[in-house]
Amino acid sequence: MVSPITVSINDLHSYAMAALTSIGMNKGDAQTIADKLVLTDSWGTFTHGNKLLGDYIARIEAGGTNPLGKPKIASEGPAWAIVDGDNAAGQIGCNFAMNKAIQLAKSAGIAYVGVRNTSHFGAAGVYPAMAAEANMIGLAMANDIPSVCAPGSKKAIMGTNPLAYSIPASKHPPILLDIATSTVAAGKVYAAFDREETIPTNWIIDSNGNPTTDGSLYPLKAALAPMTGHKGYGMALLHENLAGVLTGASISWQVLNWIFDDQTKPTGHGAAFIVINPEVMMPLNKFFQRVDDLIDEIHNSPSVNESEHILVPGEMEWERREKALSKGIKMPSDVVSKMRDLDKRIGLNTHWLA
């Protein structure tokens, strides 16, 4: 079993940059992807950080993702835009789209930007975090190949179709939620399988529609369970419409699995971003004060464990990031194994992975 490794944020970022530029990506785009993967790892969301880099690079090498793709505006209005991702890596097209939504919201107050011709965009939370940094409220969502059943179905109906949002504050870090509309993200099933762990009975169903603890069945012979039953299914369908139908992206089974399907072909994913500029509705300092007051009220609510306060979404992730900035990130064994495999395959000879 590979041992966990503690690595500095700078060293982890350098590793991702070296890997991406080694296969022909320009430094600017490589930095965009590296920034988002390292941010994700620093939050402790290891299923969507540098663990994915090897699979991203494999699809680039096979021709299914364009390492030199340049996203562009396909159509736009005063408060909306549709972006053609040019089949660049998902982080490239979606970073471009969120920046466009922030720009539009500065004048319009609220903006929607959808993306087509993109790929897996990683952790959804990295995009609303961009809006929070610009003192705005941000939402992000995406569609994916069906891997989640609907209540009563024997097979997958919807993708994991994630939702993330962020709300900026002043004395507190931004509120930040990032969830799949399945009971768990697919990456957690893969991670449990890599670690030879049995999964809980409410994570997936087998081909007969019965709960199973055998993670090896997923995704070919099993489907993820929807988050909170019909509620998660309903949310996933909304995201399919906003990120897939409305953008002109592929929908449902037209979307390719970015890891397992033909890596020479584009995946056709879609994504959508909504940004709200609170400053057009009230003074920004008043908005921040109201968010801070709300967080304080939640913190001061009675808790079962009197030594701990009630957390708001994202609080643990920002605390982990602060610790990571000073002490490095402890990368789990399954992530280290994936990174080590990539390092050897493309000949980086990263010293801390030896």
VEXDREN-2710 file (C-alpha; in Angstrom, 1 decimal):
% VEXDREN-2710
k/r/px/py/pz
1/MET/0.0/0.0/0.0
2/VAL/1.4/3.4/-1.0
3/SER/1.8/5.7/2.0
4/PRO/0.3/9.2/2.2
5/ILE/2.6/12.1/1.4
6/THR/2.5/15.7/2.8
7/VAL/3.4/18.2/0.1
8/SER/3.5/22.0/0.0
9/ILE/1.0/23.8/-2.1
10/ASN/3.9/25.3/-4.2
11/ASP/5.3/21.8/-4.9
12/LEU/2.0/20.4/-5.8
13/HIS/1.2/23.3/-8.1
14/SER/4.6/22.9/-9.8
15/TYR/3.9/19.2/-10.4
16/ALA/0.6/19.9/-12.1
17/MET/2.1/22.6/-14.2
18/ALA/5.0/20.4/-15.3
19/ALA/2.6/17.6/-16.2
20/LEU/0.3/19.8/-18.3
21/THR/3.0/21.7/-20.1
22/SER/4.8/18.4/-20.9
23/ILE/2.0/17.5/-23.3
24/GLY/1.9/20.8/-25.1
25/MET/-0.5/23.0/-23.1
26/ASN/0.5/26.7/-22.8
27/LYS/1.6/28.0/-19.4
28/GLY/-1.5/30.2/-19.0
29/ASP/-4.0/27.4/-19.4
30/ALA/-1.8/25.0/-17.4
31/GLN/-1.8/27.5/-14.6
32/THR/-5.6/27.8/-14.7
33/ILE/-6.0/24.0/-14.3
34/ALA/-3.3/23.7/-11.7
35/ASP/-4.8/26.5/-9.7
36/LYS/-8.1/24.7/-9.5
37/LEU/-6.8/21.2/-8.8
38/VAL/-4.6/22.5/-6.0
39/LEU/-7.3/24.6/-4.5
40/THR/-9.5/21.5/-4.5
41/ASP/-6.9/19.4/-2.8
42/SER/-6.3/22.1/-0.2
43/TRP/-10.0/22.0/0.7
44/GLY/-9.6/18.2/1.3
45/THR/-11.7/17.3/-1.7
46/PHE/-9.2/14.8/-3.0
47/THR/-11.6/13.0/-5.3
48/HIS/-11.6/16.0/-7.6
49/GLY/-8.1/17.4/-7.3
50/ASN/-4.8/16.2/-8.7
51/LYS/-6.0/12.6/-8.6
52/LEU/-7.8/13.4/-11.9
53/LEU/-4.8/14.9/-13.7
54/GLY/-3.6/11.6/-15.2
55/ASP/-7.0/10.9/-16.7
56/TYR/-7.3/14.5/-18.0
57/ILE/-3.9/14.1/-19.7
58/ALA/-4.7/10.7/-21.1
59/ARG/-7.8/12.2/-22.9
60/ILE/-5.6/15.1/-24.2
61/GLU/-3.0/12.6/-25.5
62/ALA/-5.7/10.6/-27.2
63/GLY/-7.2/13.6/-29.0
64/GLY/-10.5/13.8/-27.2
65/THR/-9.6/17.1/-25.5
66/ASN/-7.9/19.9/-27.3
67/PRO/-4.9/21.1/-25.3
68/LEU/-4.8/24.4/-27.3
69/GLY/-8.6/25.0/-27.3
70/LYS/-9.7/28.6/-27.0
71/PRO/-13.2/29.2/-25.6
72/LYS/-15.2/32.0/-27.3
73/ILE/-18.5/33.7/-27.0
74/ALA/-21.0/32.1/-29.3
75/SER/-23.9/34.5/-28.5
76/GLU/-24.7/37.0/-25.8
77/GLY/-27.0/39.7/-24.5
78/PRO/-26.8/42.3/-21.7
79/ALA/-27.1/39.7/-18.9
80/TRP/-26.4/36.3/-20.5
81/ALA/-24.0/34.5/-22.8
82/ILE/-23.4/31.1/-24.4
83/VAL/-19.7/30.0/-24.5
84/ASP/-18.3/27.5/-27.0
85/GLY/-15.6/25.8/-25.1
86/ASP/-13.7/24.7/-28.2
87/ASN/-13.3/21.3/-26.6
88/ALA/-10.6/22.6/-24.3
89/ALA/-10.2/21.1/-20.8
90/GLY/-13.3/21.7/-18.7
91/GLN/-11.5/24.1/-16.3
92/ILE/-10.5/26.3/-19.2
93/GLY/-13.9/26.8/-20.8
94/CYS/-15.6/27.1/-17.4
95/ASN/-13.1/29.5/-16.0
96/PHE/-13.7/31.7/-19.1
97/ALA/-17.5/31.4/-18.6
98/MET/-17.4/32.3/-14.9
99/ASN/-15.3/35.3/-15.6
100/LYS/-17.8/36.4/-18.3
101/ALA/-20.7/36.0/-15.8
102/ILE/-18.8/38.1/-13.2
103/GLN/-18.2/40.8/-15.9
104/LEU/-21.9/40.9/-17.0
105/ALA/-23.2/40.9/-13.4
106/LYS/-21.1/44.1/-12.6
107/SER/-23.5/46.1/-14.8
108/ALA/-26.6/43.9/-15.1
109/GLY/-26.8/42.8/-11.5
110/ILE/-27.4/39.2/-12.3
111/ALA/-26.0/37.1/-15.2
112/TYR/-26.3/33.6/-16.7
113/VAL/-23.5/32.1/-18.8
114/GLY/-23.8/28.6/-20.2
115/VAL/-21.0/26.5/-21.8
116/ARG/-21.2/23.8/-24.5
117/ASN/-18.5/21.8/-26.1
118/THR/-16.6/21.4/-22.8
119/SER/-15.5/18.4/-20.7
120/HIS/-15.4/17.4/-17.0
121/PHE/-14.9/20.6/-15.1
122/GLY/-13.5/19.2/-11.8
123/ALA/-14.8/20.4/-8.5
124/ALA/-17.9/22.6/-9.0
125/GLY/-17.0/24.8/-6.0
126/VAL/-13.9/26.4/-7.6
127/TYR/-16.1/28.5/-9.9
128/PRO/-18.5/30.1/-7.3
129/ALA/-15.3/30.8/-5.2
130/MET/-14.2/33.0/-8.1
131/ALA/-17.5/35.0/-7.8
132/ALA/-17.0/35.3/-4.0
133/GLU/-13.5/36.7/-4.5
134/ALA/-15.2/39.4/-6.7
135/ASN/-17.7/40.1/-3.9
136/MET/-20.5/38.4/-5.7
137/ILE/-22.8/35.4/-5.2
138/GLY/-22.0/32.6/-7.6
139/LEU/-23.7/29.3/-8.6
140/ALA/-22.2/26.6/-10.8
141/MET/-23.8/23.4/-12.3
142/ALA/-23.0/20.8/-14.9
143/ASN/-24.4/17.8/-16.6
144/ASP/-22.9/14.4/-17.2
145/ILE/-23.5/11.0/-18.7
146/PRO/-26.3/9.2/-16.7
147/SER/-24.9/7.4/-13.7
148/VAL/-27.6/8.0/-11.1
149/CYS/-30.9/6.2/-10.9
150/ALA/-34.3/7.8/-10.5
151/PRO/-36.7/6.6/-7.8
152/GLY/-38.0/3.3/-9.0
153/SER/-35.6/2.9/-12.0
154/LYS/-33.3/-0.1/-12.5
155/LYS/-30.7/1.9/-14.4
156/ALA/-29.1/5.3/-14.5
157/ILE/-31.4/8.2/-15.6
158/MET/-29.5/11.4/-14.8
159/GLY/-25.8/12.3/-14.3
160/THR/-24.4/13.3/-11.0
161/ASN/-25.1/16.9/-12.2
162/PRO/-23.5/18.8/-9.4
163/LEU/-24.5/22.2/-7.8
164/ALA/-22.2/24.6/-6.1
165/TYR/-22.7/28.0/-4.6
166/SER/-20.7/30.6/-2.7
167/ILE/-21.8/33.7/-0.8
168/PRO/-19.1/36.2/0.2
169/ALA/-18.9/37.6/3.8
170/SER/-16.5/40.0/5.5
171/LYS/-15.2/38.7/8.9
172/HIS/-16.0/35.1/7.9
173/PRO/-14.8/33.1/4.9
174/PRO/-17.4/32.8/2.1
175/ILE/-20.2/30.3/2.5
176/LEU/-19.4/27.5/0.0
177/LEU/-21.4/24.4/-0.8
178/ASP/-20.4/21.8/-3.5
179/ILE/-22.6/18.8/-3.9
180/ALA/-23.4/16.1/-6.4
181/THR/-27.1/15.3/-6.9
182/SER/-26.3/11.7/-6.2
183/THR/-26.0/10.4/-2.6
184/VAL/-22.2/10.6/-3.1
185/ALA/-19.9/11.7/-5.9
186/ALA/-18.8/8.9/-8.2
187/GLY/-15.2/9.6/-7.2
188/LYS/-15.9/8.5/-3.7
189/VAL/-17.0/5.1/-5.0
190/TYR/-13.8/4.8/-7.1
191/ALA/-11.7/5.9/-4.1
192/ALA/-13.3/3.3/-1.8
193/PHE/-12.6/0.6/-4.4
194/ASP/-9.0/1.8/-4.8
195/ARG/-8.6/1.4/-1.0
196/GLU/-10.4/-2.0/-1.0
197/GLU/-13.1/-0.6/1.3
198/THR/-16.7/-1.7/1.4
199/ILE/-19.1/1.1/0.6
200/PRO/-22.4/1.9/2.5
201/THR/-25.6/0.3/1.3
202/ASN/-27.2/3.7/0.2
203/TRP/-24.5/4.6/-2.3
204/ILE/-25.3/2.5/-5.3
205/ILE/-27.9/0.0/-6.7
206/ASP/-27.1/-3.1/-8.8
207/SER/-28.7/-3.9/-12.2
208/ASN/-31.8/-5.3/-10.4
209/GLY/-32.3/-2.0/-8.6
210/ASN/-31.2/-3.4/-5.2
211/PRO/-28.7/-1.7/-2.9
212/THR/-25.2/-3.2/-2.9
213/THR/-21.9/-2.7/-1.0
214/ASP/-19.8/-3.9/-4.0
215/GLY/-18.2/-0.8/-5.4
216/SER/-16.6/-2.8/-8.2
217/LEU/-20.0/-3.0/-10.0
218/TYR/-20.0/0.8/-10.6
219/PRO/-20.4/2.1/-13.3
220/LEU/-20.9/-0.7/-15.7
221/LYS/-23.2/-2.9/-13.6
222/ALA/-24.6/-0.4/-11.1
223/ALA/-25.9/3.2/-10.7
224/LEU/-25.5/5.8/-8.0
225/ALA/-28.5/6.5/-5.8
226/PRO/-30.0/10.0/-6.0
227/MET/-29.5/12.4/-3.2
228/THR/-32.6/12.3/-0.9
229/GLY/-34.6/10.3/-3.5
230/HIS/-37.0/12.3/-5.7
231/LYS/-35.5/15.7/-4.5
232/GLY/-32.0/14.9/-5.8
233/TYR/-33.5/13.6/-9.0
234/GLY/-35.5/16.8/-9.5
235/MET/-32.5/19.0/-8.9
236/ALA/-30.4/16.9/-11.4
237/LEU/-33.1/17.4/-14.0
238/LEU/-33.0/21.2/-13.5
239/HIS/-29.2/21.2/-14.0
240/GLU/-29.6/19.0/-17.1
241/ASN/-31.8/21.7/-18.6
242/LEU/-29.7/24.7/-17.5
243/ALA/-26.3/23.2/-18.4
244/GLY/-27.3/20.9/-21.2
245/VAL/-30.6/21.7/-23.0
246/LEU/-30.3/25.5/-22.8
247/THR/-26.6/25.7/-23.8
248/GLY/-26.8/23.4/-26.8
249/ALA/-24.5/20.9/-25.2
250/SER/-25.0/17.1/-25.3
251/ILE/-27.7/15.8/-23.0
252/SER/-28.3/12.6/-21.1
253/TRP/-26.7/9.5/-22.9
254/GLN/-25.3/11.8/-25.7
255/VAL/-22.6/12.9/-23.1
256/LEU/-19.6/10.6/-23.1
257/ASN/-18.0/9.3/-20.0
258/TRP/-14.8/11.3/-19.8
259/ILE/-12.8/8.4/-18.3
260/PHE/-14.2/5.2/-19.8
261/ASP/-15.6/6.1/-23.2
262/ASP/-13.6/6.6/-26.5
263/GLN/-10.8/9.0/-25.5
264/THR/-10.4/10.2/-29.1
265/LYS/-13.8/11.9/-29.1
266/PRO/-15.1/15.0/-27.3
267/THR/-17.3/14.3/-24.4
268/GLY/-19.9/17.1/-25.1
269/HIS/-20.5/18.1/-21.5
270/GLY/-22.3/21.3/-20.6
271/ALA/-22.1/23.7/-17.7
272/ALA/-23.9/26.8/-16.4
273/PHE/-23.0/29.7/-14.2
274/ILE/-25.2/32.3/-12.5
275/VAL/-23.7/35.3/-10.7
276/ILE/-25.5/37.9/-8.6
277/ASN/-24.0/41.2/-7.8
278/PRO/-25.3/42.3/-4.3
279/GLU/-23.8/45.8/-4.7
280/VAL/-26.5/46.8/-7.2
281/MET/-29.2/46.0/-4.6
282/MET/-27.7/47.4/-1.4
283/PRO/-24.4/48.9/-0.1
284/LEU/-21.8/46.1/-0.2
285/ASN/-20.8/46.7/3.5
286/LYS/-24.4/46.3/4.5
287/PHE/-24.7/43.0/2.6
288/PHE/-21.5/41.7/4.2
289/GLN/-22.7/42.7/7.6
290/ARG/-26.0/40.8/7.1
291/VAL/-24.2/37.6/5.9
292/ASP/-21.8/37.8/8.9
293/ASP/-24.7/38.3/11.3
294/LEU/-26.5/35.3/9.8
295/ILE/-23.3/33.2/10.2
296/ASP/-22.9/34.4/13.8
297/GLU/-26.5/33.4/14.6
298/ILE/-25.9/29.9/13.2
299/HIS/-22.6/29.6/15.2
300/ASN/-24.4/30.7/18.4
301/SER/-27.2/28.2/18.0
302/PRO/-27.2/25.4/20.7
303/SER/-25.2/22.4/19.7
304/VAL/-25.1/18.8/20.9
305/ASN/-21.4/19.1/21.6
306/GLU/-21.2/22.4/23.6
307/SER/-17.5/22.8/22.8
308/GLU/-18.2/23.0/19.1
309/HIS/-20.4/25.5/17.1
310/ILE/-22.7/24.7/14.3
311/LEU/-20.8/24.9/11.0
312/VAL/-21.9/26.7/7.8
313/PRO/-21.1/25.0/4.4
314/GLY/-17.4/25.6/3.4
315/GLU/-16.2/26.4/6.9
316/MET/-14.2/23.1/7.2
317/GLU/-12.8/23.5/3.7
318/TRP/-11.5/27.0/4.3
319/GLU/-10.0/25.9/7.6
320/ARG/-8.2/23.1/5.8
321/ARG/-6.9/25.5/3.2
322/GLU/-5.5/27.8/5.8
323/LYS/-3.7/24.8/7.4
324/ALA/-2.5/23.6/3.9
325/LEU/-1.0/27.0/3.1
326/SER/1.3/26.8/6.2
327/LYS/1.8/23.1/6.7
328/GLY/1.2/21.5/3.3
329/ILE/-1.4/19.0/2.2
330/LYS/-1.5/15.4/3.3
331/MET/-2.3/13.6/0.1
332/PRO/-4.1/10.2/0.7
333/SER/-2.5/7.0/-0.5
334/ASP/-4.9/6.5/-3.5
335/VAL/-4.1/10.0/-4.7
336/VAL/-0.4/9.5/-4.3
337/SER/-0.6/6.2/-6.3
338/LYS/-2.3/8.0/-9.2
339/MET/0.1/10.9/-9.2
340/ARG/3.1/8.5/-9.0
341/ASP/1.8/6.5/-12.0
342/LEU/1.5/9.7/-14.1
343/ASP/4.9/10.9/-13.0
344/LYS/6.5/7.7/-14.2
345/ARG/4.5/7.5/-17.4
346/ILE/5.4/11.0/-18.6
347/GLY/8.9/11.0/-17.0
348/LEU/8.7/14.0/-14.7
349/ASN/10.9/12.5/-12.0
350/THR/9.3/14.5/-9.2
351/HIS/11.6/14.1/-6.2
352/TRP/8.9/14.0/-3.5
353/LEU/7.0/11.3/-5.4
354/ALA/10.0/9.0/-5.7
END
